[in-house]
Amino acid sequence: MDLARTIREAGSVAARRRQRIELESVVAEHLRGKISYGTSGGKNLPDIIVDRGPSKPPLAVEVTVCEYHSLLANIGNRVAELQGESVRVHREFSNGVQLALMIVIVADADMDWHADQTGAMAVPGQLGKGLSPLMADGTAVGFHRIVVGLVGRGDVWFSVSRSGELYSEPGFRSASLRLADEPEPTKSDNDTVAVSADAGPTSQRLPRFLLIADEWKSGKGGISTLNRELAIALAKADVSVHVAVPSTDPGDRDQALASGISLVAPDPIPGVAGKQLLLTKPRFSEDAYSPDVIIGHGRVLGPYAYAVQNLFFPFAKRVHITHEDPERLGEAKEEITGPSRMATTSSRRDIEIELAVSADLVVGIGPFLADTIDDAMRGWSPRRPPVHTLIPGLHDWGAGVDPEDIPNRRQILLVARAEDVRSKGLDIVTNAAKWAITRLGNDLGERPALVIRGVLDADADEVKQRIGALASPILEVFLRPYSTDELTLRADLWGSRVVVMPSRHEGFGLAAYEAIAAGVPVLVSQESGLAQVLRSFVRDEERTMPREVLPVRGDEADIQESWGRALQGVLANPRAAFARAADVRSQLLRKVSWDRAVAELLEALGYVQELPV
């Protein structure tokens, strides 16, 4: 009996249900052992049970047939229902069971099957999330093996691995329901499953990306900047890129389109504004648009990416990008004699982990965050997703600073949300600058000044009072408002002798990274992802740690002296400092780029890319 023909000729869904026993018999003839059917004792048993003898647990097979668009509209509910059924089956077999799922997706009569294969082929990856994890209470849930068939004009069969990867099979008879004690299939070079709407099932194409953001520009900081740079780099790699934002304006849309990116927003809803609109479906120019990959950032935007995937695009893979370690950041913000932030920190950490373990791929910005989230997920789920390290490319500021063209003013620049005085280490740089001024003495010339860019209007008075108490009367401090204007930021960078990032915790450190890209000397916290990048990619004579990386933990007097000596050296010999900055920039440019970052990300998602040399 031919399974595909049996299903196609069954006609209506009701008719397919009447064909159930016939379908089960086709499946059963490919399974070894004594066959029975799940109809005895009134129990909720699977469709087929295979007795494999006394030495092995029985094999239980759940068989389900559904129409494509019906499954598409209810994939989240269907996965939850199947997982619930798997729990019940595991409980019925107290001595153990090997549980398999066979799901047949049937083309609707009027659908263009080839046009819809892209979405249909994402179904197995979604279903693969139900493969044999253990719940927290020890109750087994999920399936040890899954086989998915796409039946229409030309049939396609897959086995699904525990990680949700697809292994294409020549046909149903070869795509036997492998048992849990048999090895998983080995993926061959021909197994890549990525199809376009106008191509056959074995052709390759790059995926469609949907990035979830709350703005196009950088009004809210580093996450927005990185999201925009990533979108531009993806588009440069010929990937189709949409960025979902709550609302758009013509200027933003034109700027994005110039980089090959489409900004999309949902329809307005009276009384709803801001990020809450991201919980509704974006409006695309193509009614049938469906992304292959959805990207969310941290606990701020990650929940919206989760919602968009589960509510509207359940076949898409979701990438969760983490930008901070909530626990270390919370500790860094705690004043020594102030209240504990434990409750807030714990809640934020749990949200970050839940978003990560439910994703298809987790990305840490830099090795520090990648290692942190990988460790944090341990114990939460046996099927935790892979973790990928993304090192951003250097921002293109134009020609860069001429090492011979030294700024006249002895300006120390810190770019940060200045209301976080302790976590951003404003006390560290203020005390260090005073230390350096005292040692430089009469050789100093013009007195150095500390410029803090990133002060919100509402916080200006408080920041002035706190920093003024630390700096007065030796150090001048100038507060500048937060700005997203690139010309303003470039003027700040190129008008500074040194850029400092003394944060007690910084997940990566994009502001200092941009200073490196501009060719300006930097001093950065050892408690940052950027410090690990510099240590990995930048050589500094015989030093284990590059001179740009300084401690922020330990004895306060020692920390003050370390930063003070570093500032003294840069201010006293700026020509050597700028020559070193040019060397650091050059070393990084040889190792990191957005081209490489995107190629490695696509490879981590299963799309074959040739890495830049």
C-alpha positions, 0 to 999 in steps of 0.5 A: 500500500502506498501511504501518500496515495492513501492520504491524498485519495482520502479527500476530506478530513473526515474521510481521512479519519475513516482511513485511520486503521488503513494508515496505521497498518501501513505504519505498522508493516514497517515496525518489527515486533508484535503489533497492537492498537491503543484501544484496550481498557479505555486508556488513552494509549497511542495508535500503535504499540509494538511489543519488542520483547522482555529486554526492551521497552515497548515502542508506542507510536502516535500517528496524526494527519492534518491539513497544512493551513489548519496546522499553521493556524494552531501549531502552538496549541497542537504542539502543547496538545501532543506534549500533553499526550506524551505525558499521559502515555509515559505515565501509562507505561510505568516500566518505561516506553519508547515514544514516537510521533508520525505526523503527516501534513497534507496539502490543502486542495487549492493551495500552491504546494511549492509556494508553501513548502518554505513554511511547511518545512519549518514545521518539523523544527517546531515539533522537534522541540517536543523530543524527550526532555524531562520536566522539573518534577521528573515526569517524562514529556515528549517523543524520542523519535519524530518523522514528518511527511509533507504530502502533496504534489511530490512527497517529502519526508524528514526525520527530526533530531533532538535539536530540531534539525531535519534529516531528509529521507528518500521516502516513507519506507526509508524514514522508519520511526527510528527507536531511541536506542538507535543512533540518530541519522548522520546528516550528509552534504545533501541534507540541507533543507532550505527552499524558496517559493519558486524552487524545489525542496532541495535548493538552497536560499538564504533565510528571511530575517525579522528583527524585533526592535522598539526603534530604528535609531539609537534613542534608547542605547546600545541594543538599538545600535547593535540591532541596526548594525546587525540588520545592515550587515545581514542585508549586505549579505543578501539576506532579506531583512525586515525590522519590526518597530511600533511605528515608523516615520518616512525618514527612518524608512528611507534610511533603512531602505537605503541599506536594503532593509524594510521597516514594518509596523503593526496597524495603530490601535487606539489607546495602545502605544509603544512596545505594546504594539509589538504584540500585534502582527506587523503589516508586510507588503506581501500578505503571505510573508513569513520569516524564517528567523526572528531575532529578539534582544534580552529581556527588553525585546526578547518577550516580544520576539517570543510573542511574535513567533508563537502567535503569528510565525510558529514555524520560524526559528527564534534567536535570543540575543543576550546583552547583559548578565542581570545578576552582575549588573544588579550587584554592580548597581548596589550601593555599599550601604544601600538596599539589596536589589536581589528581588529585581535581579532574580526576576530579570535573570529568570526572564532572561533564562526562560527566553533563552531556553525556549529559543532555537539559538542563543547568542551572546554579544562577546564571549563573556555573555555567551559563557554566562548564559550557557552556564545559566541555562544548565539545569533548566532544560536538558534540551537547552539550545546551542549558544553562539558568540557574536563579536560585532564588527567595528563601526565605520566612522570614516577615515578615522583619527590621524595619529599625528593630529592630537586634540588640543584639549586634554579631554577624558570622555565617558559615554554612559547612562550617567544616572548609574553612577556606581555601576558605570564607575563614575567614581572610579574615573573621577578619583583616578583623574584627580590622582593623575592631575596631582602627579602631573603637576606643573608639567600638565599645561591645560588642566584635564576635564572629564566629559560625561555624554549621556545625561538625561535631562531629568537626572542632570541635577542629581548627577551634577551633585554626586559627581561634583562632590567627588570632583571638586575642586581639582577636576572639571566635569562637563555634563552633556545630554544623551544624543543619538546623532552620529556627527555629535558622537564623532565630534566627542570621540575625535575631540578626546584624548582618551575614552574611558569605560570604568564600569563595574559590569558591562556585558560588552561595552559598545561605546568603548568599542566605537572609540576603538573603531574611531582610533581613539585611545581607550581604557576599559573595565576588566569586568566587560565582554570587550576586555575578553575580546581585547585579550583574545585578539590584541597583542601588547608586547609581553603583557598577558592583559593589554594595557587598555584593560584595567581592574575595577574590583579589589582595594579602592586605593589600588584601583584608583592608582591603576586607572590614575597611572593609565590616565597619566600616561595617556595625557603625558604622552598623547602621541604614543597613546594615539599610535597605540590606538591605531595599532589596536584598531588595526589588529582588531580589523584583521580579526573581526568584521560584520561580514564574518559575524553574519556568516558565522551566525548564518552557519550557526542557524544551519545556513551554509556560508563561506566565511570571509578570509 
